[in-house]
Structure formats: structure tokens, C-alpha cells
Amino acid sequence: MRSQFSSLNRCAAALFVVSAVLFVTSDVAKAKLIDSFETGQSLAASSGTPVDSSTVDTAGTDIIGGERDTVVEWLAGDNVTFNVNSGTARLNFSLDTDTNGTFLITWDGDDSDASSDDYTGLGGVDLTDGGASDRMRLDVLFDDLPVDLLVRVWTDADNASEVVYSLGGTITSSTFFDELFTSFTQVSGTSGPADFSNVGMIQLGFASVPTATDLTINSIHTVPEPGSFALIGLGLAGVATFRRRRR
């Protein structure tokens, strides 16, 4: 009789562990992809064409809001090149020697307009995934020189927050740069900070003008807080322990 109850208890425990793993995994899967750079886009600027802009739309889920608006600006020197390679799913930005230039990407919903901002265009997307995610990640594949990237998050035209990602250069393989939502500071000139559970627009650009920089970005997305991953690990360890004991 005792062995029967013991078996029942082990089964109940296993079901609980599996349920917990499924529950936590579902939360982890909710991490918001802002852009995986699978939809191609090419721009170039120079002294003859100091500003270039374009909009790309996607029917898939690789771009938040379904559209990426990009503006590239030449400031000095030779050529500024911005390219999203759909084959390798990478954003490539390149400045010739002694060249200054910038890019600004805006995700503000499907408005087919790269020249103006729709501060509520994303419709109040929840970047926190109900509290499961607590940070934003840049996956950088290559960066030859130190550069500061700026991410701005807008709830509306009056409420926005920003953070600077400092890249030290000499990056030659996938490197994660994470910033907690709590590290974002209120954008100067706005009346309040952004509400990360109610986001209308997101922007990525430079915090200062770079010179002769070559940069490759793999993706930008939110990340679940580490506690979620720890729970998954505990759950999987519990399942493994139960299986060993059954054997």
C-alpha cells in the first residue's frame, strides 16, 4: 500500500513539475521581437545625397508593428551605407574612412511614412509581457570601433525614456548587450517616462555621431528576467530526478 501511495506522490510531483515548466516556458516565449532584420532594406548617403530614407513592410512577425522606417544621414567625408541583408538577416552600417554619418530606425506601426513619427503607432504594445520581461537586448555581431547606440521608447509624444548602449569596439562575434527597463531615463523635453507596458513607438540610432564605424546587428528584442530561466532549470532538473528514481 505504501509503495502505491509513493508512486502516486511521485506521479503527482512529476505532473506538477511539468506543469510548472510549461507555464514558465510559455512566459519565456513571450519575449517581444522588435526586429530580426530578415526583411531587406538598402540606403546610402553622400555629399550629393546627404539624406536617404525608406520604409519596408512585412506580412510576417520579424518587425514589430509590421514596418521599419529608416533614415540615413551623411555629415562629412565620403559614403554612408545602410543595408539589411535578408539572406543573412543582419543590419550592416558602414562609414568610409574619415566619414561621419548616422542612421535612425523607427518602429511606429504600418503608416508607410519614414518622414514623420506616429508616437502611438504600435498601439500600446506590452514590452514587459505582463511582467515576464525586464530588459532589452541588442545582439551585435561586429563593431570595429567604440560607439554609443541609443534606444528610445515612447508611450506617446509626451512620455518617453531612453538608454545608451556603449559598444567598446573589436566585436567579431555575437555579443549580447542588455539594458534593464529600469535603466532607461526620461527623455529630455517630455513630461514623463515611458510606460513599457504601453508602448507606441521605438527608435534605434546613435547617441553621438560616429566616424569610420562598421557595425553589424543581428537583432533587437526584449528578454525575460533571469528568474524565469532559473525556474525552467529547476523544473527540468526535477523531471530528470523523477525519471532516474523511476528507473
Summary of the structure (lengths in Angstrom):
residues: 247
radius of gyration: 22.1
end to end distance: 19.8
largest distance: 87.5
contacts: 785
relative contact order: 0.20
helix: 22%
strand: 43%
